Structure formats: structure tokens, C-alpha cells
């Protein structure tokens, strides 16, 4: 029996509707909308598209979205100065620095400069550390949050499940593993040097693929009845957009599977908006100094 499809577009719309309601409540209570500021350095075509979408979708749900476009030759000092301005601006609740940065800028130095309370990408060491330690209060990267929402919408039982995360990036793999562990899954992280990846896949009740290699995971690697979350966005030999999992073959064995496109992708910006709202609410609840 073919797997049920986890429709990321429909679930993302549900999340956006929730955020729209929350943003309206926040504006009524505080006299302003939650503010998301996105910083783009340079003119990488994919980054331009992504940042425009973030600005547009944040405004569409009643937030105050704003894109800051800086030249590709912007100095690190100038970029850090802009981030300091946003940190100090009380109307800014979320700050996202679009990656990748031009090579002359030190990514970690820039990300560490963002106020942790406004770090809606969840990449500041404070937020990453809180997540790794299983402590509440931190902000979590959008894509892992979206993956967890997809699992929740499918009604997947996470506690006690064997979960395999293929990929160990700071933005997706590691935080997704931490979120699954916090929900009491038995978690394994696989990566480029993992031996016998197929054997690990065949044991996984939940498989999250986030390695960025087209159809790396074959259909017969999927455990019968597993839930497959495919984060990958790749082009195959014919130029078609595909995931890290061989979708057609895997859906014959899985219980639930996300398509590419239309699965995890739409959830990322929706989850970013939800995180921005949570950041705004947390900042508003802090005692004024």
C-alpha cells in the first residue's frame, strides 16, 4: 500500500493562519506588530528569492517584515554595525542573516553577534546550547521545527521510536536530532562517513534525510511502515527537483512521506514566522529594566 503524503503546503497554510491570529493578538496588546528583519549581503539569486519570500510572507500574516539589502563588498564592521542597530531596536523581534555570506565575512562571527532573544534562525551558541541540553527557552531553527510539526500532523508516535537523521548540519541535522531526542526517540545521526547507511535506514521508524544528495536513499532502504521526512532539495540528471530519498520507490514501503517539492520546503518560512511570533511574545513578557 502506498504511503500517505504529508502535504507541506496545506500544513504550512495552517501554521500561517495560526501566526496571523497570534500576530493580531500581539498587535492589539502591544500597539505594534511583531517585527522580522532579514539581512541579505550580496545578490546571490537564490538568496534574493528566499529573502523576498520571507519579507512578503511576514507582512502577509500581519507582521512587520523588512529586508535589508547590503552590497556584496560590505565590510564585516559595517555588517556588525547593522546587526547592532537591529539588536537595539525594540520594534525588531526577529533577526535573520541570510546564508551563505560572501567569503570575506566570517559567518560564525556574524551569527554570534545577533541578540539570542532575536535569533530566529536558532544559530546563536546560547540557543543551540539550550536545545542540545534539552532546556526550554531557546529559539529553534525553522526547518527542524517544520519537520516536527509534520510529524505531529501525521500523528506519528515519537516516544520510543528509532529515529535516523541523515545529515549533521547546524541548521537542520543536529537540531532535528535534538528535538527528536527531547521527545524521547532513540536517535542516530548519520553523515558522509557513516558505514553501512542502508542498514541504519532499514531500522528507522522515523527517517529524516537532510544531506543534499539526490536520491541518496534508495526505496528498499526504507523500513515498512516508516515515516520519511525528506529535507533535500536537489536537481537530478534531467534537471528535475528531487529530494534525498527515491520518492517513488520509498512510498511503496513507508506509511507517511513528504514530497519534494511541496513537503518540508513550504514549512520552513511558515515555521520561521511562528518562531518570530514566539520571540516577540517572550520579549514582551520580560520585565522591563
CORPECOR-V864276 format. One record per backbone hydrogen bond with DSSP energy under -1.0 kcal/mol. CO is the residue of the C=O (numbers start at 1). NH is the residue of the N-H. E is the energy in kcal/mol with one decimal. If there is no record, write none. Layout:
BEGIN
co=CO nh=NH e=E
co=CO nh=NH e=E
END
This chain:
BEGIN
co=4 nh=257 e=-2.0
co=6 nh=8 e=-1.2
co=7 nh=11 e=-2.1
co=8 nh=12 e=-2.6
co=9 nh=13 e=-1.8
co=10 nh=14 e=-1.7
co=11 nh=15 e=-2.2
co=12 nh=16 e=-2.6
co=13 nh=17 e=-2.3
co=14 nh=18 e=-1.9
co=15 nh=19 e=-2.5
co=16 nh=20 e=-2.7
co=17 nh=21 e=-1.9
co=18 nh=22 e=-2.2
co=19 nh=23 e=-3.3
co=20 nh=24 e=-1.9
co=21 nh=25 e=-2.0
co=22 nh=26 e=-2.4
co=23 nh=27 e=-2.5
co=24 nh=28 e=-2.2
co=25 nh=29 e=-1.9
co=26 nh=30 e=-2.5
co=27 nh=31 e=-2.0
co=34 nh=64 e=-3.0
co=35 nh=93 e=-2.2
co=35 nh=94 e=-2.3
co=36 nh=66 e=-2.1
co=37 nh=96 e=-2.3
co=38 nh=68 e=-3.3
co=39 nh=98 e=-2.7
co=40 nh=70 e=-3.3
co=44 nh=48 e=-2.6
co=45 nh=49 e=-2.1
co=46 nh=50 e=-2.6
co=47 nh=51 e=-2.7
co=48 nh=52 e=-2.1
co=49 nh=53 e=-2.1
co=50 nh=54 e=-2.0
co=51 nh=55 e=-2.4
co=52 nh=56 e=-2.8
co=53 nh=57 e=-2.9
co=54 nh=58 e=-1.9
co=55 nh=59 e=-1.9
co=56 nh=60 e=-2.3
co=57 nh=61 e=-1.2
co=58 nh=63 e=-2.4
co=59 nh=62 e=-1.6
co=64 nh=36 e=-1.7
co=66 nh=38 e=-2.7
co=68 nh=40 e=-3.1
co=70 nh=42 e=-3.0
co=71 nh=74 e=-1.8
co=75 nh=79 e=-2.2
co=76 nh=80 e=-2.8
co=77 nh=81 e=-1.9
co=78 nh=82 e=-2.0
co=79 nh=83 e=-2.3
co=80 nh=84 e=-2.3
co=81 nh=85 e=-2.0
co=82 nh=86 e=-2.0
co=83 nh=87 e=-2.6
co=84 nh=88 e=-1.8
co=89 nh=92 e=-1.7
co=94 nh=37 e=-3.1
co=96 nh=39 e=-2.9
co=102 nh=105 e=-2.1
co=106 nh=110 e=-2.3
co=107 nh=111 e=-2.8
co=108 nh=112 e=-2.4
co=111 nh=114 e=-1.1
co=115 nh=118 e=-2.3
co=118 nh=95 e=-3.5
co=118 nh=120 e=-2.0
co=119 nh=122 e=-1.9
co=124 nh=128 e=-2.7
co=125 nh=129 e=-2.5
co=126 nh=130 e=-2.2
co=127 nh=131 e=-2.1
co=128 nh=132 e=-2.5
co=129 nh=133 e=-2.1
co=130 nh=135 e=-2.7
co=131 nh=134 e=-1.2
co=141 nh=145 e=-1.7
co=142 nh=146 e=-2.6
co=143 nh=147 e=-2.4
co=144 nh=148 e=-2.2
co=145 nh=149 e=-2.0
co=146 nh=150 e=-2.2
co=147 nh=151 e=-2.1
co=148 nh=152 e=-2.2
co=149 nh=153 e=-2.6
co=150 nh=154 e=-1.6
co=151 nh=156 e=-2.2
co=152 nh=155 e=-1.1
co=158 nh=161 e=-2.3
co=161 nh=186 e=-3.1
co=162 nh=205 e=-2.2
co=162 nh=206 e=-2.1
co=163 nh=188 e=-2.4
co=164 nh=208 e=-2.9
co=165 nh=190 e=-2.9
co=166 nh=210 e=-3.1
co=169 nh=174 e=-2.5
co=172 nh=176 e=-2.4
co=173 nh=177 e=-2.3
co=174 nh=178 e=-2.1
co=175 nh=179 e=-2.4
co=176 nh=180 e=-2.3
co=177 nh=181 e=-2.4
co=178 nh=182 e=-2.2
co=180 nh=185 e=-2.1
co=181 nh=184 e=-2.0
co=184 nh=160 e=-2.9
co=186 nh=163 e=-2.7
co=188 nh=165 e=-2.8
co=190 nh=167 e=-2.9
co=191 nh=194 e=-1.8
co=196 nh=200 e=-1.3
co=197 nh=201 e=-2.4
co=198 nh=202 e=-2.0
co=200 nh=203 e=-1.1
co=201 nh=204 e=-1.4
co=205 nh=227 e=-2.6
co=206 nh=164 e=-2.9
co=207 nh=229 e=-3.1
co=208 nh=166 e=-3.2
co=209 nh=231 e=-2.8
co=213 nh=216 e=-1.8
co=217 nh=246 e=-2.7
co=218 nh=221 e=-1.5
co=219 nh=222 e=-1.5
co=223 nh=226 e=-2.1
co=226 nh=255 e=-3.2
co=226 nh=256 e=-1.4
co=227 nh=207 e=-2.8
co=228 nh=258 e=-1.6
co=229 nh=209 e=-2.5
co=234 nh=242 e=-3.0
co=236 nh=239 e=-2.1
co=240 nh=236 e=-2.4
co=242 nh=234 e=-3.1
co=243 nh=215 e=-2.5
co=244 nh=217 e=-2.9
co=245 nh=247 e=-1.5
co=246 nh=250 e=-2.7
co=247 nh=251 e=-2.5
co=250 nh=253 e=-1.9
co=250 nh=254 e=-2.4
co=251 nh=3 e=-2.8
co=253 nh=225 e=-2.9
co=255 nh=4 e=-3.1
co=256 nh=228 e=-2.6
co=257 nh=6 e=-2.5
co=262 nh=8 e=-1.5
co=262 nh=9 e=-1.0
co=265 nh=268 e=-1.3
co=266 nh=270 e=-1.1
co=267 nh=271 e=-2.6
co=268 nh=272 e=-2.0
co=269 nh=273 e=-2.3
co=270 nh=274 e=-1.9
co=271 nh=275 e=-2.4
co=272 nh=276 e=-2.3
co=273 nh=277 e=-2.2
co=274 nh=278 e=-2.2
co=275 nh=279 e=-2.6
co=276 nh=280 e=-2.5
co=277 nh=281 e=-2.5
co=278 nh=282 e=-2.5
co=279 nh=283 e=-2.5
co=280 nh=284 e=-2.4
co=281 nh=285 e=-1.4
END
